[in-house]
């Protein structure tokens, strides 16, 4: 494999060198994503070249088995970039997990900070409601669709019963 790395172009060699462990440790998540994209494109290029050339060789040689030994260079280059892509992918997954843990810890800290703030002191309505004190009585019941439907159903049932009584 090392001999094949030596036969790569300078740009390709530089790309493979960027995927070494020491180089990957210096990159942040965004830089890892960019490197992952570049390595994946290089791998896809050589996989595509190999597949197209092999497909055209099958017709010429008379079978896939006979066409396989030819095209080693593109196949081997694709393998080199596949290994480089695996290294970058592992490092990127670790960086993504670390970022997710940090974000989760940050959100939990924000939630705890928001939870431990003292609540505003609720004002109790005066006895007698709005007529006695002039303040409105606050309805603290949650307005959920379920509760609204139950209230509407109860009102409709009451009106049906009252209508039957009125028609007697």
Steps between C-alpha positions, in 0.01 A plus 500: 500500500787735584650455153169604348490814717839589352359473150215747568520854369626773734148628564375150578797429726434824688137398544600159639756664732227727638320190621790388721418481871717796598345726238142398584546581868556867414176542302167614638165356395442734205847440361447125540176522302681684219783244498249214505330647194829537311614145577159356412507678164848363424388149594184529291705622204719190495213262571310651208804482272561136594137398449468672163826359367422152631156509342648591165770230535240228558379533142854496365633210709188288501428482872530669836756251628735573211450876536571506875883489495514814289419833663688425820628855529159667526373223728802537728476879505134467598608269783760750625239775510249262661741442790564874528126562499454247780758683715333835442155354562604353835655829610198697377263272691701556818498875450125497435438298818713743702314798354165334576605434861613860541175633353295270724692612808449863402126452451467316830686779677270759342194300599622466858575870517151577374342249741663640811392858446245594762150507355309825496271523804148418384234750593198335651164627386304680769189348641196597307679516167495800270201670661652524848854603430499625146765247389421230251508141615767318301397166354803278546352196325707405197335558167559172323298372204381209713370728774329732248324203338382365836357840594326535165358148529370571850339827389334330202366218716358751749331692219346177360359406841364852554345500152318173573365644825384818329311304232285302751 
